[in-house]
């Protein structure tokens, strides 16, 4: 009798899923505005998670559900703290929606990995395929939603595929920077220093490599080397200072003192 009674009141799965992840129909102008606010547009390079955290802290249940739906459809690693906060919500509905959203995001990464594996089986070790797999593992490790062991495993695989790719395309400076970035995120600072030094000695240099190398030198406590490197790159960084975030400019300025000491 209870089953019969509650069956009459229950929702179909599709209706329930649509209620927590509604389809959003926007005009072209609304899409452009949304791209700028969320950060998908060139006009906005930063992703701010503070409004989502505020909504999950002080909003009503409907607002929280809308925020989770928005974060799911426009996922960015900076949203991870908001998802984790939602998982600890007092509302069972919000906890279920957050868990469903995380499962959906992870399922998307898994499906893409399966598709990339099929492409690799078909085309072998084509550089573009290897690079795509490396980027995928790197992005997956950076979601902020994985436990420490899974993050490390994905970083390890990204590192392996990046090195495999660089064996074929050694001139890809972006991939070289990402190898060092993976080592930095894995807290292998000594190896990161050695990698960036090898890249620069081989003639592969970029602003991103300089910034990550400076951070690696700081993490291992090689402050004299950091000062010398900052002096060597001072002119180049001044030319491009307008394009750098304020925090990076201030940090470089601090270490680029003319006297070489702080």
Secondary structure, DSSP 8 states (H G I E B T S, - for coil): -HHHHHHHH---HHHHHHHHS------HHHHHHHHHHHT-STT------HHHHHHHHHS-HHHHHHHHHHHHHT--GGGHHHHHHHHT-S-HHHHHHHHHHHHHHHHHHHHHHHHHHHHHHHH-S-HHHHHHHHHHHHHHHTTS-S-HHHHHHHHHHHHHHHHHHHHH-TT-HHHHHHHHHHHHHTT-HHHHHHHHHHHHHTT---HHHHHHHHHHHHHTT-HHHHHHHHHHTHHHHHHTGGGS-HHHHHHHHHHT-TTS--
